Amino acid sequence: MDRFIQELIDLIKEEEKVLSAFLNLLNLQKQYLLADEIEQFQSTTQRQDELVNEIKKLENKRIDKVREFASTEGLRDDEITLTHLIEVTLGDVSEELQTMKNNLSKLVEKIHRANRVNEMLIKRSLNFIQKSIDWMIDSSDFTSLYDPNGNTTRQTGTNVIVNKVL
């Protein structure tokens, strides 16, 4: 069990580093959004994808490690949680696992919050752009139509005067 715990601790530490890097990237993206530096923002998206893939790989390694341990101990996969491991370990290991659990929880919450803020900033920018475009082209000349999938399309010509010769 000691070898499993140490391997799990190492994986969680790696995951924590990658999650911290992801949070730092989200904060950098927020700065770019606030400064309206779209090119710099776009340049961070590839790094964001790389970090997401790295997080997925580490998560899969951790899940495989838990499954391996559960099968050797005769337990179900869902019985092996950080809370369970904190309860069954003693001393420094238990305290380290508890600290890691708290750090991960806080880090994930910060990532969710930063992601929501960035999403709101992007939506605000898109709304501003849409209103600017509507103002420039006089949006009263357009009618929104909904297709069967719920997407909107614009139909022109609702305010067009037809010139007929009698």
DSSP file (Angstrom, degrees, kcal/mol; ACC not computed):
  #  RESIDUE AA STRUCTURE BP1 BP2  ACC     N-H-->O    O-->H-N    N-H-->O    O-->H-N    TCO  KAPPA ALPHA  PHI   PSI    X-CA   Y-CA   Z-CA
    1    1 A M     >        0   0    0      0, 0.0     4,-2.8     0, 0.0     5,-0.2   0.000 360.0 360.0 360.0 -34.2    0.0    0.0    0.0
    2    2 A D  H  >  +     0   0    0      1,-0.2     4,-2.3     2,-0.2     5,-0.2   0.897 360.0  49.4 -61.9 -39.9    2.9    2.4    0.7
    3    3 A R  H  > S+     0   0    0      2,-0.2     4,-2.4     1,-0.2    -1,-0.2   0.920 112.0  48.9 -64.6 -43.4    4.2    2.1   -2.9
    4    4 A F  H  > S+     0   0    0      2,-0.2     4,-2.7     1,-0.2    -2,-0.2   0.932 110.9  49.8 -60.5 -47.0    0.7    2.8   -4.2
    5    5 A I  H  X S+     0   0    0     -4,-2.8     4,-2.7     1,-0.2    -1,-0.2   0.918 111.7  48.2 -60.2 -44.0    0.2    5.8   -1.9
    6    6 A Q  H  X S+     0   0    0     -4,-2.3     4,-2.3     2,-0.2    -1,-0.2   0.909 112.6  47.9 -65.6 -41.5    3.6    7.3   -3.0
    7    7 A E  H  X S+     0   0    0     -4,-2.4     4,-2.2     2,-0.2    -1,-0.2   0.902 113.3  48.8 -64.4 -40.4    2.8    6.8   -6.7
    8    8 A L  H  X S+     0   0    0     -4,-2.7     4,-2.6     2,-0.2    -2,-0.2   0.914 109.8  51.1 -65.2 -43.1   -0.6    8.3   -6.2
    9    9 A I  H  X S+     0   0    0     -4,-2.7     4,-2.4     1,-0.2    -2,-0.2   0.917 110.1  50.3 -59.1 -44.2    0.9   11.3   -4.3
   10   10 A D  H  X S+     0   0    0     -4,-2.3     4,-2.0     1,-0.2    -2,-0.2   0.908 111.4  48.1 -62.7 -42.1    3.4   11.8   -7.2
   11   11 A L  H  X S+     0   0    0     -4,-2.2     4,-2.5     1,-0.2    -2,-0.2   0.908 111.6  49.5 -64.1 -42.0    0.6   11.7   -9.8
   12   12 A I  H  X S+     0   0    0     -4,-2.6     4,-2.5     1,-0.2    -2,-0.2   0.882 109.0  52.6 -66.7 -37.5   -1.5   14.2   -7.8
   13   13 A K  H  X S+     0   0    0     -4,-2.4     4,-2.0     2,-0.2    -1,-0.2   0.909 110.3  48.1 -63.6 -41.1    1.5   16.6   -7.4
   14   14 A E  H  X S+     0   0    0     -4,-2.0     4,-2.2     2,-0.2    -2,-0.2   0.924 111.8  49.9 -62.7 -44.0    2.0   16.5  -11.2
   15   15 A E  H  X S+     0   0    0     -4,-2.5     4,-2.7     1,-0.2    -2,-0.2   0.897 108.5  52.8 -61.4 -40.8   -1.7   17.1  -11.7
   16   16 A E  H  X S+     0   0    0     -4,-2.5     4,-2.2     1,-0.2    -1,-0.2   0.891 108.1  50.9 -63.1 -39.9   -1.6   20.0   -9.3
   17   17 A K  H  X S+     0   0    0     -4,-2.0     4,-2.2     2,-0.2    -1,-0.2   0.920 112.5  45.8 -63.0 -43.9    1.3   21.6  -11.2
   18   18 A V  H  X S+     0   0    0     -4,-2.2     4,-2.3     2,-0.2    -2,-0.2   0.902 112.1  50.9 -68.2 -40.2   -0.5   21.3  -14.6
   19   19 A L  H  X S+     0   0    0     -4,-2.7     4,-2.4     2,-0.2    -1,-0.2   0.886 109.7  51.1 -63.8 -37.8   -3.7   22.7  -13.0
   20   20 A S  H  X S+     0   0    0     -4,-2.2     4,-2.5     2,-0.2    -2,-0.2   0.909 109.9  49.2 -64.1 -42.0   -1.7   25.6  -11.6
   21   21 A A  H  X S+     0   0    0     -4,-2.2     4,-2.1     2,-0.2    -2,-0.2   0.888 110.6  51.4 -63.5 -38.2   -0.3   26.3  -15.1
   22   22 A F  H  X S+     0   0    0     -4,-2.3     4,-2.3     2,-0.2    -2,-0.2   0.912 109.6  49.2 -64.9 -43.2   -3.8   26.1  -16.5
   23   23 A L  H  X S+     0   0    0     -4,-2.4     4,-2.3     2,-0.2    -2,-0.2   0.915 110.0  51.3 -62.3 -43.1   -5.0   28.6  -14.0
   24   24 A N  H  X S+     0   0    0     -4,-2.5     4,-2.1     1,-0.2    -1,-0.2   0.893 109.8  50.3 -60.7 -39.1   -2.1   31.0  -14.8
   25   25 A L  H  X S+     0   0    0     -4,-2.1     4,-2.6     2,-0.2    -1,-0.2   0.903 108.6  51.4 -66.5 -40.9   -3.0   30.7  -18.5
   26   26 A L  H  X S+     0   0    0     -4,-2.3     4,-2.1     1,-0.2    -2,-0.2   0.898 110.2  49.7 -61.7 -39.8   -6.6   31.5  -17.8
   27   27 A N  H  X S+     0   0    0     -4,-2.3     4,-1.9     2,-0.2    -1,-0.2   0.882 110.5  49.9 -66.4 -37.6   -5.5   34.6  -15.8
   28   28 A L  H  X S+     0   0    0     -4,-2.1     4,-2.2     2,-0.2    -2,-0.2   0.909 109.4  51.7 -65.0 -41.9   -3.3   35.6  -18.7
   29   29 A Q  H  X S+     0   0    0     -4,-2.6     4,-2.5     1,-0.2    -2,-0.2   0.886 106.6  54.5 -61.8 -38.3   -6.2   35.2  -21.1
   30   30 A K  H  X S+     0   0    0     -4,-2.1     4,-2.6     2,-0.2    -1,-0.2   0.916 107.1  50.4 -61.2 -43.3   -8.3   37.4  -18.9
   31   31 A Q  H  X S+     0   0    0     -4,-1.9     4,-2.0     1,-0.2    -1,-0.2   0.913 111.1  48.8 -60.9 -42.6   -5.7   40.1  -19.1
   32   32 A Y  H  <>S+     0   0    0     -4,-2.2     5,-2.9     2,-0.2     4,-0.4   0.896 111.6  49.4 -64.7 -39.9   -5.6   39.9  -22.8
   33   33 A L  H ><5S+     0   0    0     -4,-2.5     3,-1.0     3,-0.2    -2,-0.2   0.920 111.7  48.0 -65.1 -43.6   -9.4   40.0  -23.0
   34   34 A L  H 3<5S+     0   0    0     -4,-2.6    -1,-0.2     1,-0.3    -2,-0.2   0.848 114.2  46.5 -65.8 -33.8   -9.6   43.1  -20.8
   35   35 A A  T 3<5S-     0   0    0     -4,-2.0    -1,-0.3    -5,-0.2    -2,-0.2   0.434 110.7-123.4 -87.2   0.3   -6.8   44.8  -22.8
   36   36 A D  T < 5 +     0   0    0     -3,-1.0     2,-1.0    -4,-0.4    -3,-0.2   0.875  60.0 149.4  58.0  40.2   -8.6   43.8  -26.1
   37   37 A E     >< +     0   0    0     -5,-2.9     4,-2.0     1,-0.2    -1,-0.2  -0.695  12.7 167.3-102.8  77.6   -5.4   42.1  -27.3
   38   38 A I  H  >  +     0   0    0     -2,-1.0     4,-2.9     1,-0.2     5,-0.2   0.854  69.9  55.6 -65.6 -39.1   -7.2   39.4  -29.4
   39   39 A E  H  > S+     0   0    0      1,-0.2     4,-1.7     2,-0.2    -1,-0.2   0.916 110.2  46.1 -62.0 -42.5   -4.0   38.2  -31.2
   40   40 A Q  H  > S+     0   0    0      2,-0.2     4,-0.6     1,-0.2    -1,-0.2   0.893 112.1  52.0 -66.1 -38.9   -2.3   37.5  -27.9
   41   41 A F  H >< S+     0   0    0     -4,-2.0     3,-1.4     1,-0.2     4,-0.5   0.942 109.2  49.3 -61.0 -47.3   -5.4   35.8  -26.6
   42   42 A Q  H >< S+     0   0    0     -4,-2.9     3,-1.1     1,-0.3     4,-0.5   0.827 102.6  62.2 -62.5 -31.5   -5.5   33.6  -29.7
   43   43 A S  H 3< S+     0   0    0     -4,-1.7     4,-0.4     1,-0.2    -1,-0.3   0.692 100.0  55.8 -68.9 -16.1   -1.9   32.7  -29.3
   44   44 A T  T <X S+     0   0    0     -3,-1.4     4,-2.1    -4,-0.6    -1,-0.2   0.592  85.1  81.7 -89.9 -10.9   -2.6   31.1  -25.9
   45   45 A T  H <> S+     0   0    0     -3,-1.1     4,-2.2    -4,-0.5    -1,-0.2   0.858  88.5  52.6 -68.0 -33.9   -5.3   28.7  -27.2
   46   46 A Q  H  > S+     0   0    0     -4,-0.5     4,-2.2     2,-0.2    -1,-0.2   0.926 110.3  48.2 -65.8 -42.7   -2.8   26.1  -28.4
   47   47 A R  H  > S+     0   0    0     -4,-0.4     4,-2.4     1,-0.2    -2,-0.2   0.879 109.0  54.9 -63.4 -36.9   -1.1   26.1  -25.0
   48   48 A Q  H  X S+     0   0    0     -4,-2.1     4,-2.3     2,-0.2    -1,-0.2   0.923 107.9  48.5 -61.9 -44.7   -4.5   25.7  -23.4
   49   49 A D  H  X S+     0   0    0     -4,-2.2     4,-2.3     1,-0.2    -2,-0.2   0.900 110.3  51.9 -61.9 -40.9   -5.2   22.6  -25.5
   50   50 A E  H  X S+     0   0    0     -4,-2.2     4,-2.2     1,-0.2    -2,-0.2   0.915 110.7  47.5 -62.3 -43.3   -1.9   21.2  -24.6
   51   51 A L  H  X S+     0   0    0     -4,-2.4     4,-2.5     2,-0.2    -2,-0.2   0.895 110.0  52.2 -66.1 -39.8   -2.5   21.6  -20.9
   52   52 A V  H  X S+     0   0    0     -4,-2.3     4,-2.3     1,-0.2    -1,-0.2   0.922 110.9  48.0 -61.8 -43.4   -6.0   20.1  -21.2
   53   53 A N  H  X S+     0   0    0     -4,-2.3     4,-2.3     2,-0.2    -2,-0.2   0.891 111.1  50.7 -63.9 -39.1   -4.5   17.1  -22.9
   54   54 A E  H  X S+     0   0    0     -4,-2.2     4,-2.3     2,-0.2    -2,-0.2   0.900 109.7  50.4 -64.9 -40.6   -1.8   16.8  -20.2
   55   55 A I  H  X S+     0   0    0     -4,-2.5     4,-2.6     1,-0.2    -2,-0.2   0.918 110.1  50.6 -62.4 -43.5   -4.5   17.0  -17.5
   56   56 A K  H  X S+     0   0    0     -4,-2.3     4,-2.5     2,-0.2    -2,-0.2   0.916 109.9  49.9 -61.5 -43.6   -6.5   14.2  -19.2
   57   57 A K  H  X S+     0   0    0     -4,-2.3     4,-2.3     2,-0.2    -1,-0.2   0.927 112.9  46.0 -61.5 -45.6   -3.4   12.0  -19.4
   58   58 A L  H  X S+     0   0    0     -4,-2.3     4,-2.5     1,-0.2    -1,-0.2   0.895 111.8  52.1 -65.1 -39.3   -2.6   12.4  -15.8
   59   59 A E  H  X S+     0   0    0     -4,-2.6     4,-2.5     2,-0.2    -1,-0.2   0.911 109.9  48.9 -62.7 -42.6   -6.2   11.8  -14.8
   60   60 A N  H  X S+     0   0    0     -4,-2.5     4,-2.5     2,-0.2    -2,-0.2   0.890 110.5  51.0 -65.0 -39.2   -6.2    8.6  -16.8
   61   61 A K  H  X S+     0   0    0     -4,-2.3     4,-2.4     2,-0.2    -2,-0.2   0.919 111.2  48.6 -61.7 -43.1   -3.0    7.5  -15.1
   62   62 A R  H  X S+     0   0    0     -4,-2.5     4,-2.4     2,-0.2    -2,-0.2   0.920 111.4  49.2 -64.3 -43.2   -4.5    8.2  -11.7
   63   63 A I  H  X S+     0   0    0     -4,-2.5     4,-2.5     1,-0.2    -1,-0.2   0.916 111.6  49.4 -62.3 -43.1   -7.7    6.3  -12.6
   64   64 A D  H  X S+     0   0    0     -4,-2.5     4,-2.5     1,-0.2    -1,-0.2   0.899 110.5  50.9 -62.0 -40.3   -5.6    3.3  -13.8
   65   65 A K  H  X S+     0   0    0     -4,-2.4     4,-2.4     2,-0.2    -2,-0.2   0.909 110.9  48.0 -64.8 -41.8   -3.5    3.4  -10.7
   66   66 A V  H  X S+     0   0    0     -4,-2.4     4,-2.9     2,-0.2    -2,-0.2   0.908 111.8  49.9 -65.4 -42.3   -6.7    3.4   -8.5
   67   67 A R  H  X S+     0   0    0     -4,-2.5     4,-2.5     2,-0.2    -2,-0.2   0.920 110.5  50.2 -61.9 -43.4   -8.2    0.5  -10.5
   68   68 A E  H  X S+     0   0    0     -4,-2.5     4,-1.8     1,-0.2    -2,-0.2   0.935 113.7  44.9 -60.0 -46.9   -5.0   -1.5  -10.1
   69   69 A F  H  X S+     0   0    0     -4,-2.4     4,-1.8     1,-0.2    -2,-0.2   0.911 111.6  52.7 -65.0 -42.5   -4.9   -0.9   -6.4
   70   70 A A  H  X>S+     0   0    0     -4,-2.9     5,-2.8     1,-0.2     4,-0.9   0.900 108.5  50.1 -61.6 -41.0   -8.6   -1.7   -6.0
   71   71 A S  H  <5S+     0   0    0     -4,-2.5     3,-0.3     1,-0.2    -1,-0.2   0.878 111.2  48.2 -68.0 -35.4   -8.2   -5.0   -7.8
   72   72 A T  H  <5S+     0   0    0     -4,-1.8    -1,-0.2     1,-0.2    -2,-0.2   0.798 116.7  43.4 -73.3 -26.3   -5.3   -6.1   -5.6
   73   73 A E  H  <5S-     0   0    0     -4,-1.8    -1,-0.2    -5,-0.2    -2,-0.2   0.483 111.9-117.8 -95.1  -4.7   -7.1   -5.1   -2.4
   74   74 A G  T  <5S+     0   0    0     -4,-0.9     2,-0.3    -3,-0.3    -3,-0.2   0.825  71.2 129.2  71.8  31.3  -10.5   -6.6   -3.5
   75   75 A L      < -     0   0    0     -5,-2.8    -1,-0.3    -6,-0.2     2,-0.2  -0.734  62.9-103.6-113.6 163.1  -12.3   -3.3   -3.5
   76   76 A R    >   -     0   0    0     -2,-0.3     3,-1.5     1,-0.1     4,-0.5  -0.552  32.1-117.2 -80.6 152.6  -14.4   -1.4   -6.0
   77   77 A D  G >  S+     0   0    0      1,-0.3     3,-1.4    -2,-0.2    -1,-0.1   0.886 113.9  56.2 -56.6 -40.7  -12.9    1.5   -7.9
   78   78 A D  G 3  S+     0   0    0      1,-0.3    -1,-0.3   -11,-0.0   -11,-0.0   0.567  95.7  66.6 -74.2  -6.5  -15.3    4.0   -6.4
   79   79 A E  G <  S+     0   0    0     -3,-1.5     2,-1.1     1,-0.1    -1,-0.3   0.672  84.5  79.2 -83.5 -17.0  -14.3    3.0   -2.8
   80   80 A I    <   +     0   0    0     -3,-1.4     2,-0.3    -4,-0.5    -1,-0.1  -0.766  62.0 144.4 -95.9  94.8  -10.8    4.4   -3.3
   81   81 A T     >  -     0   0    0     -2,-1.1     4,-2.6     1,-0.1     5,-0.2  -0.797  63.9-107.1-121.0 166.2  -11.1    8.1   -2.9
   82   82 A L  H  > S+     0   0    0     -2,-0.3     4,-2.5     1,-0.2     5,-0.2   0.906 122.4  53.7 -59.8 -40.0   -8.7   10.6   -1.3
   83   83 A T  H  > S+     0   0    0      1,-0.2     4,-1.8     2,-0.2    -1,-0.2   0.921 109.5  47.6 -60.7 -43.3  -11.1   10.9    1.7
   84   84 A H  H  > S+     0   0    0      1,-0.2     4,-1.9     2,-0.2    -2,-0.2   0.921 112.4  49.0 -63.2 -43.9  -10.9    7.1    2.1
   85   85 A L  H  X S+     0   0    0     -4,-2.6     4,-1.6     1,-0.2    -2,-0.2   0.860 108.1  54.1 -66.3 -34.8   -7.1    7.1    1.8
   86   86 A I  H  < S+     0   0    0     -4,-2.5    -1,-0.2    -5,-0.2    -2,-0.2   0.899 109.9  48.6 -62.4 -39.7   -6.8    9.9    4.3
   87   87 A E  H  < S+     0   0    0     -4,-1.8    -2,-0.2     1,-0.2    -1,-0.2   0.850 115.2  42.4 -70.0 -35.1   -8.9    7.8    6.7
   88   88 A V  H  < S+     0   0    0     -4,-1.9    -1,-0.2    -5,-0.1    -2,-0.2   0.640 103.8  74.6 -91.7 -13.5   -6.8    4.6    6.3
   89   89 A T  S  < S-     0   0    0     -4,-1.6     2,-0.3    -5,-0.2     0, 0.0  -0.543  71.0-140.1 -94.3 165.9   -3.3    6.1    6.3
   90   90 A L    >>  -     0   0    0     -2,-0.2     3,-0.9     4,-0.0     4,-0.8  -0.842  46.2 -18.1-124.1 158.3   -1.6    7.4    9.3
   91   91 A G  H 3> S+     0   0    0     -2,-0.3     4,-2.0     1,-0.2     3,-0.2  -0.133 120.1   2.4  60.8-134.7    0.6   10.4   10.3
   92   92 A D  H 3> S+     0   0    0      1,-0.2     4,-2.7     2,-0.2    -1,-0.2   0.837 130.1  55.7 -60.9 -37.1    2.5   12.5    7.8
   93   93 A V  H <> S+     0   0    0     -3,-0.9     4,-2.5     2,-0.2    -1,-0.2   0.925 108.3  48.2 -63.6 -44.0    1.0   10.6    4.8
   94   94 A S  H  X S+     0   0    0     -4,-0.8     4,-2.3     1,-0.2    -1,-0.2   0.913 113.2  47.6 -61.8 -43.7   -2.5   11.3    6.0
   95   95 A E  H  X S+     0   0    0     -4,-2.0     4,-2.5     2,-0.2    -2,-0.2   0.891 111.3  50.9 -65.2 -39.8   -1.8   15.0    6.5
   96   96 A E  H  X S+     0   0    0     -4,-2.7     4,-2.5     2,-0.2    -2,-0.2   0.915 111.0  48.2 -64.7 -42.7   -0.1   15.3    3.1
   97   97 A L  H  X S+     0   0    0     -4,-2.5     4,-2.5     2,-0.2    -2,-0.2   0.899 111.4  50.5 -63.7 -40.4   -3.1   13.7    1.4
   98   98 A Q  H  X S+     0   0    0     -4,-2.3     4,-2.3     2,-0.2    -2,-0.2   0.918 111.3  48.1 -63.7 -43.4   -5.5   16.0    3.3
   99   99 A T  H  X S+     0   0    0     -4,-2.5     4,-2.6     1,-0.2    -2,-0.2   0.908 112.2  49.5 -62.5 -42.9   -3.4   19.0    2.3
  100  100 A M  H  X S+     0   0    0     -4,-2.5     4,-2.7     2,-0.2     5,-0.2   0.899 109.6  51.5 -64.2 -40.6   -3.4   17.8   -1.4
  101  101 A K  H  X S+     0   0    0     -4,-2.5     4,-2.3     2,-0.2    -2,-0.2   0.934 112.5  45.6 -61.9 -46.4   -7.1   17.3   -1.3
  102  102 A N  H  X S+     0   0    0     -4,-2.3     4,-2.3     2,-0.2    -2,-0.2   0.916 113.3  49.7 -63.5 -43.5   -7.7   20.8    0.0
  103  103 A N  H  X S+     0   0    0     -4,-2.6     4,-2.6     1,-0.2    -2,-0.2   0.914 111.6  48.5 -62.6 -43.5   -5.3   22.4   -2.5
  104  104 A L  H  X S+     0   0    0     -4,-2.7     4,-2.8     2,-0.2     5,-0.2   0.912 110.5  51.2 -63.8 -42.2   -6.9   20.6   -5.4
  105  105 A S  H  X S+     0   0    0     -4,-2.3     4,-2.0    -5,-0.2    -2,-0.2   0.929 113.5  44.4 -60.5 -45.7  -10.4   21.6   -4.3
  106  106 A K  H  X S+     0   0    0     -4,-2.3     4,-2.3     2,-0.2    -1,-0.2   0.906 113.9  50.5 -65.3 -41.6   -9.3   25.3   -4.1
  107  107 A L  H  X S+     0   0    0     -4,-2.6     4,-2.2     2,-0.2    -2,-0.2   0.914 110.2  48.6 -64.4 -44.3   -7.4   25.1   -7.4
  108  108 A V  H  X S+     0   0    0     -4,-2.8     4,-2.4     1,-0.2    -1,-0.2   0.896 111.1  51.0 -64.1 -39.9  -10.4   23.6   -9.3
  109  109 A E  H  X S+     0   0    0     -4,-2.0     4,-2.4    -5,-0.2    -2,-0.2   0.902 109.7  50.0 -64.1 -40.6  -12.7   26.2   -7.8
  110  110 A K  H  X S+     0   0    0     -4,-2.3     4,-2.7     2,-0.2    -2,-0.2   0.884 110.2  50.9 -64.5 -38.0  -10.3   29.0   -9.0
  111  111 A I  H  X S+     0   0    0     -4,-2.2     4,-2.5     2,-0.2    -2,-0.2   0.926 110.3  48.8 -65.0 -44.7  -10.2   27.5  -12.4
  112  112 A H  H  X S+     0   0    0     -4,-2.4     4,-2.3     2,-0.2    -2,-0.2   0.921 113.3  47.5 -59.7 -44.0  -14.0   27.3  -12.6
  113  113 A R  H  X S+     0   0    0     -4,-2.4     4,-2.3     2,-0.2    -2,-0.2   0.932 113.0  47.2 -64.4 -46.2  -14.2   30.9  -11.5
  114  114 A A  H  X S+     0   0    0     -4,-2.7     4,-2.5     1,-0.2    -1,-0.2   0.886 111.8  51.7 -63.5 -38.1  -11.6   32.2  -14.0
  115  115 A N  H  X S+     0   0    0     -4,-2.5     4,-2.4    -5,-0.2    -1,-0.2   0.908 109.6  49.1 -64.6 -42.2  -13.2   30.2  -16.8
  116  116 A R  H  X S+     0   0    0     -4,-2.3     4,-2.3     2,-0.2    -2,-0.2   0.901 111.4  49.8 -64.0 -41.0  -16.6   31.8  -16.0
  117  117 A V  H  X S+     0   0    0     -4,-2.3     4,-2.4     2,-0.2    -2,-0.2   0.936 112.2  47.1 -63.7 -46.4  -15.1   35.3  -15.9
  118  118 A N  H  X S+     0   0    0     -4,-2.5     4,-2.4     1,-0.2    -2,-0.2   0.898 111.4  51.6 -63.0 -39.9  -13.4   34.8  -19.3
  119  119 A E  H  X S+     0   0    0     -4,-2.4     4,-2.4     1,-0.2    -1,-0.2   0.913 110.3  48.8 -61.9 -42.9  -16.6   33.4  -20.8
  120  120 A M  H  X S+     0   0    0     -4,-2.3     4,-2.4     2,-0.2    -2,-0.2   0.893 110.6  50.9 -64.9 -40.0  -18.5   36.4  -19.6
  121  121 A L  H  X S+     0   0    0     -4,-2.4     4,-2.2     2,-0.2    -2,-0.2   0.896 110.8  48.7 -65.1 -39.6  -15.8   38.8  -21.0
  122  122 A I  H  X S+     0   0    0     -4,-2.4     4,-2.6     2,-0.2    -2,-0.2   0.928 112.1  48.4 -65.8 -44.6  -16.0   37.0  -24.4
  123  123 A K  H  X S+     0   0    0     -4,-2.4     4,-2.6     1,-0.2    -2,-0.2   0.902 110.6  51.7 -62.1 -40.6  -19.8   37.2  -24.4
  124  124 A R  H  X S+     0   0    0     -4,-2.4     4,-2.2     2,-0.2    -1,-0.2   0.913 110.9  47.8 -62.9 -41.7  -19.7   40.9  -23.5
  125  125 A S  H  X S+     0   0    0     -4,-2.2     4,-2.5     2,-0.2    -2,-0.2   0.915 111.9  49.6 -64.8 -42.7  -17.3   41.5  -26.4
  126  126 A L  H  X S+     0   0    0     -4,-2.6     4,-2.7     2,-0.2    -2,-0.2   0.903 110.7  49.9 -64.1 -40.7  -19.4   39.6  -28.8
  127  127 A N  H  X S+     0   0    0     -4,-2.6     4,-2.5     2,-0.2    -1,-0.2   0.905 110.9  49.8 -63.3 -41.2  -22.5   41.5  -27.8
  128  128 A F  H  X S+     0   0    0     -4,-2.2     4,-2.3     2,-0.2    -2,-0.2   0.926 111.9  47.7 -62.5 -44.9  -20.7   44.8  -28.2
  129  129 A I  H  X S+     0   0    0     -4,-2.5     4,-2.6     1,-0.2    -2,-0.2   0.924 111.9  50.1 -62.1 -44.6  -19.5   43.7  -31.7
  130  130 A Q  H  X S+     0   0    0     -4,-2.7     4,-2.8     1,-0.2    -2,-0.2   0.910 111.2  48.2 -61.9 -42.8  -23.0   42.6  -32.7
  131  131 A K  H  X S+     0   0    0     -4,-2.5     4,-2.3     2,-0.2    -1,-0.2   0.887 111.5  50.8 -65.8 -37.8  -24.6   45.9  -31.5
  132  132 A S  H  X S+     0   0    0     -4,-2.3     4,-2.1     2,-0.2    -2,-0.2   0.921 112.6  45.7 -64.4 -43.2  -21.9   47.8  -33.4
  133  133 A I  H  X S+     0   0    0     -4,-2.6     4,-2.3     2,-0.2    -2,-0.2   0.929 111.9  51.7 -65.5 -44.5  -22.6   45.9  -36.5
  134  134 A D  H  X>S+     0   0    0     -4,-2.8     5,-1.6     1,-0.2     4,-0.7   0.898 110.5  49.1 -58.4 -41.1  -26.4   46.2  -36.1
  135  135 A W  H  <5S+     0   0    0     -4,-2.3     3,-0.4     1,-0.2    -1,-0.2   0.901 111.6  49.0 -65.5 -41.0  -26.0   50.0  -35.7
  136  136 A M  H  <5S+     0   0    0     -4,-2.1    -2,-0.2     1,-0.2    -1,-0.2   0.846 120.3  34.9 -69.7 -33.9  -23.8   50.2  -38.8
  137  137 A I  H  <5S-     0   0    0     -4,-2.3     4,-0.2    -5,-0.1    -1,-0.2   0.346 110.7-115.2-104.4   7.6  -26.1   48.2  -41.1
  138  138 A D  T ><5 -     0   0    0     -4,-0.7     3,-2.5    -3,-0.4    -3,-0.2   0.987  23.3-148.4  55.5  81.2  -29.4   49.4  -39.5
  139  139 A S  G > <S+     0   0    0     -5,-1.6     3,-1.7     1,-0.3    -1,-0.1   0.573  86.5  82.1 -60.6  -9.9  -30.6   46.1  -38.1
  140  140 A S  G 3  S+     0   0    0      1,-0.3    -1,-0.3    -6,-0.2    -2,-0.1   0.687  82.2  66.1 -68.3 -14.5  -34.2   47.1  -38.7
  141  141 A D  G <  S+     0   0    0     -3,-2.5    16,-0.7    -4,-0.2    17,-0.6   0.441  96.8  69.8 -82.6   1.0  -33.7   46.0  -42.3
  142  142 A F  E <   -A  156   0A   0     -3,-1.7     2,-0.4    14,-0.1    14,-0.2  -0.910  62.4-159.6-122.8 146.7  -33.2   42.4  -41.1
  143  143 A T  E     -A  155   0A   0     12,-1.9    12,-2.9    -2,-0.4     2,-0.4  -0.986  20.9-129.8-121.2 134.2  -35.6   39.8  -39.6
  144  144 A S  E     -A  154   0A   0     -2,-0.4     2,-0.4    10,-0.2    10,-0.2  -0.690  24.9-171.8 -84.6 133.8  -34.3   36.9  -37.6
  145  145 A L  E     -A  153   0A   0      8,-3.5     8,-2.9    -2,-0.4     2,-0.5  -0.931  15.4-137.2-120.9 148.4  -35.6   33.5  -38.6
  146  146 A Y  E     -A  152   0A   0     -2,-0.4     6,-0.2     6,-0.2     5,-0.0  -0.907  13.5-149.3-107.2 130.8  -35.2   30.2  -36.8
  147  147 A D    >   -     0   0    0      4,-2.6     3,-2.3    -2,-0.5     6,-0.0  -0.401  40.4 -90.1 -87.0 173.9  -34.3   27.1  -38.7
  148  148 A P  T 3  S+     0   0    0      0, 0.0    -1,-0.1     0, 0.0    -2,-0.0   0.716 126.5  57.5 -58.8 -20.5  -35.4   23.6  -37.4
  149  149 A N  T 3  S-     0   0    0      2,-0.1     3,-0.1     1,-0.0    -3,-0.0   0.452 119.4-107.0 -88.9  -0.6  -32.2   23.2  -35.4
  150  150 A G  S <  S+     0   0    0     -3,-2.3     2,-0.2     1,-0.3    -1,-0.0   0.461  75.7 136.0  90.0   1.3  -32.8   26.4  -33.4
  151  151 A N        -     0   0    0      1,-0.0    -4,-2.6    -5,-0.0     2,-0.4  -0.530  51.1-125.9 -80.5 150.0  -30.2   28.5  -35.2
  152  152 A T  E     -A  146   0A   0     -6,-0.2     2,-0.3    -2,-0.2    -6,-0.2  -0.750  26.1-179.0 -98.5 144.6  -31.0   32.0  -36.3
  153  153 A T  E     -A  145   0A   0     -8,-2.9    -8,-3.5    -2,-0.4     2,-0.4  -0.924  23.8-122.3-131.7 160.2  -30.6   33.3  -39.8
  154  154 A R  E     -A  144   0A   0     -2,-0.3     2,-0.5   -10,-0.2   -10,-0.2  -0.864  15.8-158.9-108.5 138.8  -31.3   36.8  -41.1
  155  155 A Q  E     -A  143   0A   0    -12,-2.9   -12,-1.9    -2,-0.4     3,-0.3  -0.965  10.7-158.6-116.0 126.7  -33.7   37.5  -43.9
  156  156 A T  E     +A  142   0A   0     -2,-0.5   -14,-0.1   -14,-0.2   -15,-0.0  -0.523  62.6  56.8 -96.0 168.2  -33.4   40.8  -45.7
  157  157 A G    >   +     0   0    0    -16,-0.7     3,-0.9    -2,-0.2    -1,-0.2   0.525  60.1 119.8  95.2   6.5  -35.9   42.5  -47.8
  158  158 A T  T 3  S+     0   0    0    -17,-0.6   -16,-0.1    -3,-0.3    -2,-0.1   0.781  85.4  38.6 -74.6 -23.9  -38.7   43.0  -45.2
  159  159 A N  T 3  S+     0   0    0    -18,-0.3     2,-0.4     2,-0.1    -1,-0.2   0.084  89.2 123.8-110.7  23.6  -38.5   46.8  -45.5
  160  160 A V    <   -     0   0    0     -3,-0.9     2,-0.6   -19,-0.1    -4,-0.0  -0.683  55.5-139.0 -89.3 134.3  -37.9   46.9  -49.3
  161  161 A I        -     0   0    0     -2,-0.4     2,-0.5     2,-0.0    -2,-0.1  -0.805  15.8-138.7 -91.3 126.6  -40.3   48.9  -51.4
  162  162 A V        -     0   0    0     -2,-0.6     2,-0.9     1,-0.0    -2,-0.0  -0.748  10.2-143.5 -88.2 126.8  -41.2   47.1  -54.6
  163  163 A N        -     0   0    0     -2,-0.5     2,-0.4     2,-0.0    -1,-0.0  -0.804  24.8-178.5 -94.1 108.1  -41.4   49.5  -57.5
  164  164 A K        -     0   0    0     -2,-0.9     2,-0.6     2,-0.0    -2,-0.0  -0.845  22.6-139.4-109.1 142.6  -44.2   48.4  -59.8
  165  165 A V              0   0    0     -2,-0.4    -2,-0.0     1,-0.1     0, 0.0  -0.890 360.0 360.0 -98.5 125.4  -45.1   49.9  -63.0
  166  166 A L              0   0    0     -2,-0.6    -1,-0.1     0, 0.0    -2,-0.0   0.443 360.0 360.0 -92.3 360.0  -48.9   50.1  -63.5
